[in-house]
Amino acid sequence: MTLDSLHTAGRCGAVSGVLSRIGDKWSVLIVMLLSTGPRRFSELKRAIGGISQRMLTLSLRGLERDGLVKRTVFPTVPPRVDYELTDLGRSLCEPVQAIGTWAFENYAEIERARARYDAG
């Protein structure tokens, strides 16, 4: 499917919404952390430096709403909540990993380009 066919089919908005969710920096990190198996909220928060509790909650809810993450509550005291990828979420791991690898491999070149641009 080409970009032209997406536009003419009226799907641009739908694709844009999906890309904004999976392209969000927190969502990418959450997906990569959950790719190794289920994690508790506190584990995710510790593993993701700089994310607030509110932002982690919002990100997890969005991923759950989109069918990428499953939330399981265990009836213990206090209640235990685990998050894990669904089959759909696991299907996202390979593309996300590829983008992460690309970013890592090209980081130095991007930094040089930014420096040249900022220098005017």
N, C-alpha and C positions, 0 to 999 in steps of 0.2 A: 504494500500500500504506500503510495506516495503522499507527500504533504498536500499536493493539489487535490487528490481524491479525498483526503481527510477533510479539507476545507469544503469542498463541494458537497460532501455527504453531511455537512453540518456537525461533524464530530470534533471540531477543533476545541470547543468548550469542554467536552468530556475528557479529551486527552489532556488538555491543560490542567484540569482538576486532578487527574491521576498523577501527572508529572509533578505538580506542586507538592503532593503528599510524599511521593517516593524520592523526590529531589531535595526535600528539606534535610538540612544537615543532621538534625536530631533523629529523624526517622531512619536515615542511612545508618547512623551509629547503632541505633536500637536493633535494626534488622541484622546487622553484622554481629552484635553481641548475642542475639537470640539464635543465630545460625548454629551455635555449638550446643544448644539445648535450652530447656526452660530456665528462667531466672526469676528471682523475687524482685519486687520493686526496689528494695534497699540495695540489692546487688547491682542493679542497673544504674541506680543513682551514683553509687560509689565508682563504678566503672566508667561513667561518662563524666569527665571533669567539666565543671562549669554549667551544668544544667540545673535549673531550679526544680524544686519539687512540683511546682505548678506546671512548668513546661513539660516535664517528664509525664505527668498525668495527662495533659492535653495531647501530647504526641502519642502515648499509648492508646488513649481513647480513639484518636483519629485512625490509627493503624487497626484497631479492633473494629471500628465502624466499617472500614474498607475491606475487612475480611482477611487481613494479613496477619493479625495477632489474635490469639485466643487467651482469654483471661479465665483462670480457674481459681475459685475460692474454696479453701479447705476449712471445714468446720472445727477449728481448733481454738484454743484460747491462748493468746489473741489469734484472730483469724489469719491464716496464711494465704497469700495470693501469689500465684505463679503466672508468668506470662510466657507464651511460647509461640513460635511461628506456626501458622496453618500451612497446608499444602501450597496454597497460593503464595503465602509469604516466603516459603522455602524456594519457590520458583523464581523469586526476586533476588536471591542470594548471588547467583552467578553474574547477572548484569551489574549489580551493585559492586561486587568484588572487582569486576573488570574496570569500572569507573574509578574505584579507589586505587587500583594498580596504575591506571593511566595517570591519575593525579599525582601519585607518588613519583612515578618515573619522569614526569614533566614539571615537577614543582620548581626546580632550579631555573629552568628556561622561562617559566611563567614569572618568577620573581625578577629575572633580568629584564623581561619585557615591561613589567610594571615600573621598574626603576628607570628605564629609558623613557617611558611615557611620562612619568612624573617629573623627570628632568626637563621635559619640554622639548 
